[in-house]
Amino acid sequence: MSRKPFIAGNWKMNMTVATGTKLITDLKPLVKEAKCDVCLCVPAILIPAMVKAAKGSKIKIGAQNVHFADHGAYTGEISADMLNDYGVKYVIIGHSERRQYFGENNDTVNQRTLTALKNGLTPIVCIGETLSERASGDTENVLTRQLEFGLHGVEDVKQIVIAYEPVWAIGTGQTATDEQAQETIKFIRKKLGKMFCVKDANRVRILYGGSMNAGNCKGLMAQPDIDGGLIGGASLKTDFATIVNFEK
């Protein structure tokens, strides 16, 4: 089943209005012939300026998080309504750094995912195992728990993007081999098929999120179950366009 490729950048806590605007300005002509969906998930404070910078281009602007409440006394948080005000379409949920540093867990991932869907946002739900979990042969159990709890109550899985990010390959320069990434993402798709239905699972876009870059993207994207990438460091420079313009 054909799935449109999707390349999403995650700027994390980087860039300013000036540097972000320059990067998007430089990227726009480089990705104008892109055959995939393209998104940059930027810090919340930069969303208005980056939406303006990306206007008229193939680049969509996404967010890095969303709170599960519609409004209220949640100092420092961002609601779905706030994101919708600026036309944000995609939002990263459950990134490993959120889990590691800010107490994110499968339950809060689930709440945020349901809130995003309710408000017309497309969640990019991140799952992945640590090095010790992989070394102990626990990868499939970890991913199963993350999927079953994180997607509990989801009615239409086709509205979700999954990002498989082996925690041991994020920000380390290490990358799963093409075969390792394919094997694990194939398992994720099979698990989704059991949770929902095979037909719907075959329509879910699953991204690889472990240090994909301009040098390794073609090999990863050649794998049958890998539909794109959630790009960290490589999304902070014009090399991002090389990933966007891969040929599958």
N, C-alpha and C positions, 0 to 999 in steps of 0.2 A: 504493500500500500504506500502510495507516495505521500511524503510529509515535507512541507516546505522547510528548508533549513533555516536556522535561527542563530545568529551570532549576537550575543549580549555582552556588553562591557560592564564591569563593576569597578568604578573609580575608587571605591572604599573612601577613606578620609584623605582625599587628595584633591588638588586643583583649587583655583580661585575663579572668580568671574572672568578675570582677564585671561588666565592661562587656559581655562576651559573653553572660552569663546574662541580663542585662537586655534585650539586643537580642532574643534568642530568645524571652524571655517576652513582649516586645512584639509579636513577629512571629506567634506561635502563633495568636492569634485572627484575625489578618489573612489567614492562608493556610489556614484550616481547610476552606475550600471549594475548594481548589486542584484543578484538573483535570489538572495535570501532576505529574511526580515532582519533588521539591524536596530539595536537598542543600546543606549548608554544609560546605565543606572548610576545616578550622581547623588552627592550629598543633598539632603533636603533643602538646605539654604540656597543651593545653586539651581534648583529646578526652574524657577521662573526665567532666569537669564539663559539657561541652556535650552529651554523650549524656544525662546526667541532666536537663539543662535542657530538652532537646527531647522527652523521653519523653512518649508519648501524643499526639504531634502528627504532622502531615504531614511534618515536617522530619527528614531523615536526616542523620547526621553523617559526613563523609568526611575523608580525609587528603590532605596535599599532596605526599606522596612515600612511597616504600617501597623498601627495599634489596633487591637481587637475591639476597642470600644468606639462608638460613634462620636462621642465627645465626653468631656468630664475633667475631673481633677487629676490629670496625668501629665504633670510637668515634664516638658521636654519631648513629648511624644507627638506623632503626626497621624492624623486621622485620614480615612479613605476620602472623605469629603474634601479635605484640603488638597489631596493629590488630584482628585477629579476636577477641581477648580482650574488646574493648569493642563488638563488633557493628558495626564499621565495614564499610560495603558498597562505597563508592566511593573511588578514590584517583587523584589527578592524577599523571600521568607525563609528563615531558619538557616542562614549561612553559618558555616562552622565557627566563624569568629564571633557571631552573635551567641552561639551555643557555648563557646569556650569562655568568653569574657563577660557576657552580659546575662547569663542565667537562662538563655533560651532553652526550651526543652520540647519534647514531642507534643505536650499539651498546649503550650503557647503557640507553637507552629500551627497546630490544628485550628486554634481560635483565630489566628491572624489569617489563615488560608480561607476559612469560611467567611470572615468579614470581607476580605478582598473580593471573593466571588459574589457576595451579596451586593457589593457596590460596583460591579462591572469591571473590576481590575483583574488582570491575568497574573496569578501568582507564579513565580519561578521558585518552586519548593526545592530546597537544597537538602540532600541526604549524603551520607558518606561515613566511612569507617576510619578509625585511627590506625596508626602503624601497628600498635600492639594487638588491636582487634583483628587486623589482617593476618598478622604473624601467628595468631592463635587459631586461625581458621574460622573466625566468628563473623566474617564479613556478611554472609547471607542472613544470619540471624539479626545482626544490627540493622541492616537495610530493611528487613521485613518488619521489625518493630517500628522503625521510622515511618514506613509507608502506612502500616495499619493504623497507628495512632495519629500520625500527621494528617491523613486523608479521611479520617473517620467522619461520616456525615456528608461527605462530598457526593453530590448526586450525578454530576456530569464530569467525569475525569478528563474529557477532551478539552475542557476549558483551562486545564492546568499544564504548565511546563515543569518538567522535573530536571533538576541539575544534579548529576552525580559528581560529587567532589570528594575524592579520596583525601582525607584530612592530611595525610602524610605527604601529599603532593602539592599543597597550597603554600605558595610563597617560599618554597624550599628549592625550587629549580628542578626538583624531581618530577617526573611524569610517569604515569602508568604506561606500559607498552601499549601499542595499538591493540594487541590481542587481549591484554588484561582489561583494558577499558571496554572493549567489545563484549567480552565474556560477562563482565559485571552488569553492563547496561542491558544485555540480552536477558539476564536474570531478572532485572528490575521490570522489564517489559512483561516477562512471563508472570511475575508476581502480580502486576497490575491486571493482567488478564484473568487471574484467579479471583482477584478482589472485585473486579467490575465485570467486564466481558472481554474476550479476546479481540473482537472487532474494535471496541473503543480503545483498548490498550494499544492497538496498532496505529491509532491516530494520534497518540500522545507524543509530543516532541520531547525527547530526552537529550539533554546536553551533557557534554563532558566539561568538568570544571576544575581540572587539576593542572594548572600551568600550561595550558594550550598557548602556543605562540606561532609566529610566522614560520618558524622552522619545522614544527611538527604537525601543523594543522592538517595538511593534506593527507597524511597517513591516518590520522584519527578520523577525519571526515570521510575517508574511504570505507570505513566500517559500516555495515548495513544497518545497525541499530543506533548509531550516533548521528544525531540530527543537528548538531551545532555545538557551540561552546559558550561557557560563562567565563569570560576573559578578565583576569585581574590586571597584573602589571602591564601586559601588552596592550591594554586598552588606553593607556596613558600617553601613547605616542602614535604617530601616523602609521607605524607598522600594523596597527589594528586593521587598516584597509587591506593589507595582504591577506589577513585571515578572512575578512568579509568576502574578498574576491577569489577565494579558493575555487577549484574546479573539482566537483565530486564525480 
